Amino acid sequence: MNTSNEHADDLKSKALFLYIGKLFLFFAAAFLAGHFAARLQEHFTQGGVQETVSGNHVIESSEGNWGLSFQEEGQPPVANASAEELKKYNAYYADVTGEKVLYLTFDAGFENGNTPAILDALKKHSAPAAFFVVGTYVTSNQELIQRMLAEGHTVGNHTYHHPDMSQIASKEAFQKELQDVEKVYKETTGQDMVKFYRPPQGKYSVSNLQMAKELGYQTFFWSLAYVDWYENDQPTKEEAFDKLLGRIHPGAIVLLHSTSKTNAGILDELLTKWEEMGYTFRSLDQIAS
């Protein structure tokens, strides 16, 4: 049986144990809270992204992730860089003349069978488009590349490996990503590639824009896009039309993904609806002329 002194010592030990435990939990909670706050800060401010009240992303800095805020229906969105700022680097995101023209562009990282239907719809409407392709797309889909060219479309450079180009500080490494695509394109088509460049995922830096300009490239962002790139989680027709009809505006550079089954299925009807709204389609080279 414990003596009174032993009992007192036992209570002190338990109290000390509880105190140390509470202290540990306090510091652990403080650490996790700080870590979580930092992750939230990173999520909402990485690349200058800030969540607006409307739920659209606006990039406040002049570099990072390309972002848009749609503030007035039928009008071009506000972007993180103005048309005037971008033009210094031969870069564009929209035609700001106010004409009811559209520029159709497709990003092509791989082929899953949807591009032929997209090309059929474009041909039906005599609508020129620009396909921004990665290096492996050229080597794996030579017949589609030839068809794009034969039907009057432009094939642009989306880099060879689709990296985060904003993290490439060396002009030599930046140049290699573009030149490797040029090389396989020349081997496939016998032609020199048009020097149109789209940064993968819209990630860029001002130094990247300057590098592209020095290499003779024009950089093309976009003023209308929607979440169409998840192959196994495609938007419905209604969801696609809600975004692509509701946010269309004069001079839009439209970004779609050629891997999208939804895009392949709706493109004919979508182009018809845009035509009924008074829009015509122009080749991307006309925005930079």
C-alpha distance (Angstrom), angle and dihedral (degrees) to the residues before:
residue distance angle dihedral
M1 . . .
N2 3.83 . .
T3 3.75 119.3 .
S4 3.80 119.5 -130.2
N5 3.82 90.2 -101.9
E6 3.78 91.7 50.5
H7 3.80 89.7 48.5
A8 3.80 91.1 50.9
D9 3.80 91.3 48.8
D10 3.79 89.5 49.8
L11 3.81 91.8 52.6
K12 3.80 90.6 48.3
S13 3.81 90.8 51.3
K14 3.79 91.7 49.9
A15 3.79 91.3 47.9
L16 3.78 91.2 49.6
F17 3.79 90.5 48.2
L18 3.80 91.3 50.9
Y19 3.81 91.2 47.1
I20 3.80 92.5 51.1
G21 3.81 89.9 46.8
K22 3.81 92.6 51.7
L23 3.80 90.3 46.4
F24 3.79 90.6 52.0
L25 3.79 92.2 48.9
F26 3.81 90.6 48.6
F27 3.80 93.8 53.6
A28 3.81 92.1 41.6
A29 3.81 90.7 51.9
A30 3.80 91.0 47.1
F31 3.80 90.9 50.3
L32 3.80 93.7 47.9
A33 3.80 91.8 46.2
G34 3.77 91.2 51.1
H35 3.80 91.6 45.9
F36 3.80 91.8 48.6
A37 3.79 91.8 48.2
A38 3.78 90.0 49.9
R39 3.81 90.8 50.8
L40 3.80 90.7 50.2
Q41 3.79 90.3 48.7
E42 3.78 89.8 49.9
H43 3.81 91.5 48.1
F44 3.78 94.6 52.2
T45 3.79 101.2 34.0
Q46 3.80 106.1 31.7
G47 3.77 106.5 123.4
G48 3.79 89.3 7.1
V49 3.82 94.6 -66.5
Q50 3.76 116.0 156.5
E51 3.80 125.8 -179.2
T52 3.79 110.2 -124.0
V53 3.79 126.3 -151.8
S54 3.79 90.3 -104.7
G55 3.79 91.9 56.5
N56 3.80 95.0 -113.3
H57 3.77 121.5 123.7
V58 3.77 120.8 -118.5
I59 3.76 121.5 -174.2
E60 3.75 108.7 -145.8
S61 3.80 98.6 -172.1
S62 3.78 123.1 71.7
E63 3.79 92.3 -114.2
G64 3.79 141.5 31.8
N65 3.79 122.4 70.1
W66 3.78 117.3 1.8
G67 3.79 109.1 -112.5
L68 3.79 140.5 175.4
S69 3.79 137.9 -159.6
F70 3.80 117.2 -156.5
Q71 3.78 105.1 -150.3
E72 3.81 105.7 158.2
E73 3.79 127.1 31.3
G74 3.78 113.2 -115.1
Q75 3.80 93.0 17.0
P76 3.81 130.0 100.9
P77 3.80 113.1 -94.2
V78 3.77 123.6 -110.5
A79 3.80 108.7 -103.0
N80 3.79 131.6 -164.0
A81 3.78 89.6 -105.5
S82 3.78 126.7 34.9
A83 3.78 124.4 -123.5
E84 3.80 88.6 -110.9
E85 3.81 93.1 52.9
L86 3.79 92.7 47.8
K87 3.78 94.3 47.3
K88 3.83 89.5 66.0
Y89 3.80 85.6 70.3
N90 3.82 96.9 38.7
A91 3.79 87.8 -104.7
Y92 3.81 128.9 138.6
Y93 3.77 141.1 -174.9
A94 3.83 101.9 173.5
D95 3.78 143.8 -1.5
V96 3.80 103.8 -103.1
T97 3.81 97.4 -170.0
G98 3.81 90.8 99.3
E99 3.81 94.5 -122.5
K100 3.80 117.0 143.2
V101 3.78 94.1 -113.6
L102 3.79 130.4 127.9
Y103 3.79 131.7 -154.4
L104 3.80 113.3 -151.8
T105 3.79 118.3 -151.0
F106 3.80 132.2 174.2
D107 3.80 127.8 -163.2
A108 3.80 111.6 -143.9
G109 3.79 117.9 -168.2
F110 3.79 95.2 154.9
E111 3.79 140.2 -10.7
N112 3.79 124.4 -107.9
G113 3.78 101.6 164.2
N114 3.82 101.7 -84.7
T115 3.81 100.3 99.8
P116 3.85 97.0 78.4
A117 3.82 91.0 59.4
I118 3.80 89.9 47.1
L119 3.79 90.6 51.7
D120 3.82 90.4 47.7
A121 3.82 91.1 55.1
L122 3.80 92.8 46.4
K123 3.81 90.4 50.1
K124 3.81 92.0 49.3
H125 3.81 90.4 55.3
S126 3.82 96.3 37.3
A127 3.80 86.1 -124.2
P128 3.81 116.3 158.5
A129 3.79 116.9 -144.0
A130 3.78 140.0 -177.3
F131 3.81 119.0 -129.2
F132 3.80 113.6 -158.1
V133 3.79 105.6 -155.1
V134 3.80 136.8 -174.7
G135 3.78 121.7 -132.4
T136 3.79 97.9 -99.7
Y137 3.80 90.8 51.0
V138 3.79 89.9 61.7
T139 3.78 94.8 49.9
S140 3.83 94.5 43.1
N141 3.83 99.1 43.3
Q142 3.77 106.5 37.9
E143 3.81 94.5 147.2
L144 3.81 92.0 53.7
I145 3.80 90.8 48.2
Q146 3.80 89.6 52.1
R147 3.80 90.9 47.9
M148 3.81 91.9 50.8
L149 3.78 90.3 54.3
A150 3.80 94.6 42.9
E151 3.81 90.7 53.6
G152 3.79 94.0 51.0
H153 3.79 102.0 -99.1
T154 3.78 128.2 137.1
V155 3.80 123.4 -121.5
G156 3.81 111.3 -149.0
N157 3.79 134.6 -171.4
H158 3.81 119.4 -96.0
T159 3.85 92.8 168.4
Y160 3.78 125.9 -96.7
H161 3.82 100.9 -96.5
H162 3.84 101.8 21.6
P163 3.84 95.2 -123.8
D164 3.79 130.0 164.6
M165 3.79 94.8 -86.5
S166 3.80 92.5 -169.0
Q167 3.80 87.4 71.9
I168 3.81 92.9 56.5
A169 3.78 108.6 94.5
S170 3.80 98.4 168.1
K171 3.78 116.3 87.9
E172 3.80 88.9 -150.7
A173 3.82 92.4 56.6
F174 3.80 91.3 43.4
Q175 3.80 90.8 50.2
K176 3.81 93.0 48.4
E177 3.83 92.1 56.9
L178 3.80 88.8 57.4
Q179 3.78 99.9 36.1
D180 3.81 93.7 51.9
V181 3.82 88.3 60.1
E182 3.80 90.6 46.5
K183 3.80 89.5 53.2
V184 3.81 97.6 53.0
Y185 3.80 90.2 41.7
K186 3.81 91.0 55.0
E187 3.81 90.6 46.9
T188 3.81 90.6 50.5
T189 3.80 101.5 42.0
G190 3.78 105.3 19.6
Q191 3.80 87.6 -127.6
D192 3.78 134.6 105.6
M193 3.79 113.0 -107.5
V194 3.78 119.2 -110.4
K195 3.79 106.8 -111.0
F196 3.79 98.1 -119.2
Y197 3.80 115.1 134.6
R198 3.79 133.2 -168.9
P199 3.82 118.5 -172.0
P200 3.82 111.6 -126.4
Q201 3.82 110.4 -104.2
G202 3.80 87.9 -2.0
K203 3.81 90.6 -81.9
Y204 3.77 111.9 150.2
S205 3.78 147.5 139.1
V206 3.78 132.1 -144.9
S207 3.80 88.7 -110.2
N208 3.83 88.4 54.7
L209 3.79 90.4 53.8
Q210 3.77 89.9 50.3
M211 3.81 91.7 48.4
A212 3.80 91.4 50.8
K213 3.79 90.5 49.3
E214 3.80 92.1 50.4
L215 3.81 89.0 51.3
G216 3.80 89.6 54.7
Y217 3.80 95.5 -104.8
Q218 3.77 130.9 139.0
T219 3.80 113.9 -145.6
F220 3.79 120.7 -140.2
F221 3.78 125.1 -162.5
W222 3.83 121.2 167.8
S223 3.79 142.4 -117.1
L224 3.80 98.6 -153.4
A225 3.79 130.4 39.2
Y226 3.78 138.5 132.4
V227 3.80 137.6 -160.7
D228 3.81 100.2 -77.1
W229 3.82 102.5 130.5
Y230 3.82 102.6 86.4
E231 3.78 101.5 99.6
N232 3.81 94.2 -160.9
D233 3.79 96.5 39.5
Q234 3.77 105.4 49.1
P235 3.81 122.1 173.9
T236 3.77 117.6 -111.2
K237 3.78 120.7 -110.4
E238 3.80 89.1 -105.3
E239 3.80 92.9 51.5
A240 3.79 91.3 48.2
F241 3.80 94.2 49.4
D242 3.81 91.2 46.5
K243 3.80 90.7 59.9
L244 3.80 100.8 32.2
L245 3.80 97.0 45.4
G246 3.78 98.5 33.0
R247 3.79 95.0 51.2
I248 3.79 101.4 36.8
H249 3.80 114.4 123.6
P250 3.81 140.1 170.6
G251 3.78 112.8 -71.9
A252 3.79 95.7 13.9
I253 3.77 120.4 168.0
V254 3.79 99.0 -149.9
L255 3.80 119.2 -152.5
L256 3.80 117.2 -157.5
H257 3.80 130.0 161.3
S258 3.78 118.4 -121.2
T259 3.82 89.9 -146.8
S260 3.80 91.2 67.1
K261 3.80 115.3 110.3
T262 3.79 88.3 -164.3
N263 3.79 92.1 55.4
A264 3.80 91.4 49.6
G265 3.78 90.8 50.3
I266 3.82 98.6 46.6
L267 3.80 104.1 32.1
D268 3.81 97.3 96.0
E269 3.81 91.8 50.1
L270 3.81 92.0 40.7
L271 3.80 93.1 54.1
T272 3.82 89.4 46.9
K273 3.80 91.2 53.0
W274 3.80 92.0 48.4
E275 3.80 89.8 50.0
E276 3.81 89.6 50.8
M277 3.81 87.3 54.0
G278 3.82 88.6 58.2
Y279 3.80 100.1 -99.8
T280 3.79 127.0 139.9
F281 3.79 128.6 -166.0
R282 3.78 127.5 -117.7
S283 3.77 135.6 -174.1
L284 3.80 114.6 -103.3
D285 3.80 92.6 -119.8
Q286 3.83 88.6 68.5
I287 3.79 93.0 64.7
A288 3.78 90.2 59.1
S289 3.79 98.1 42.8
